[in-house]
Amino acid sequence: TSPTAVTHSIADDDSNCLKTSGVRSQDCPSHSRTSLQSSHLWEFVRDLLLSPEENCGILEWEDREQGIFRVVKSEALAKMWGQRKKNDRMTYEKLSRALRYYYKTGILERVDRRLVYKFGKNAHGWQEDKL
């Protein structure tokens, strides 16, 4: 297969994934918190991490216990967040700037690796033992 065919199928996967991201909390009673209707970016990211069925490989845990996660598909994440906020011009550059603002408030902590973030002391709802 040609590289364009492979790229096309990945794009199809992402667009299918984006269509299903509007799962309502009543559809998934065990995860009322993970309705993905969060108004804050960090909560949206947290809820995606806690909902692998809606995540589509966009984010993944690197160290679950430490709260360290990695953005795997940066543009797909930006597109999904843009759809949520009704902003079709959202880019990962803009989204990552917003994520960096969370360092000041203690919601995220800096990790010196590209596309890797860590939940900070003021983030809640991500720890397995406290769900």
Disulfide bonds with the S-S distance in Angstrom:
Cys17-Cys56 1.77
